């Protein structure tokens, strides 16, 4: 069985954002030379997510609104005495909603 592995580094220009990686995935599949199989895309950072959906800016805006409803930003003191950055807490909670791969 053939396999191919490639790491791609992406940078989000703000605290949260949506990046379309379709072309990078296509390029990797082409580079691999593999014509049949499964592609696994996994984010290697615990506060980021990979998901499949339509490439539509309006949809991305709806995700932003929806995420704030299902996983609103919580201050660390609202549920814990531990002091960690509230942006980190927010990113972890929202990643759980969106999934990893």
C-alpha positions, 0 to 999 in steps of 0.5 A: 500500500502506498502512502504519502505525507506532507505538512503544510503550514498555514497562518490565520491573519487574525485570532479566528478565521476560515482558510480554504485549503482545497488547492493545497490538498489537490496539489498534495494528491497530485504530488503523491502520484496516488490515484486511489485512496483516502486523504486524511487532513489533520490539524496539528494544533489543538486549537484549530479545526479542519472541516468540509463545507461549501466555499462561501463567505456568507457561510463562514460568517454564519459559522462565526455567529453560530459558534458564539451562540453554541460556545460563547467566549467565557472569561477564565473566572466564570468557571475556574480559578485557574488563570490562563488566557481567555483567548486560549479557552475560547479557541479550545471550546470552539475547536471541540464544536468544529472537530479536528479532521 
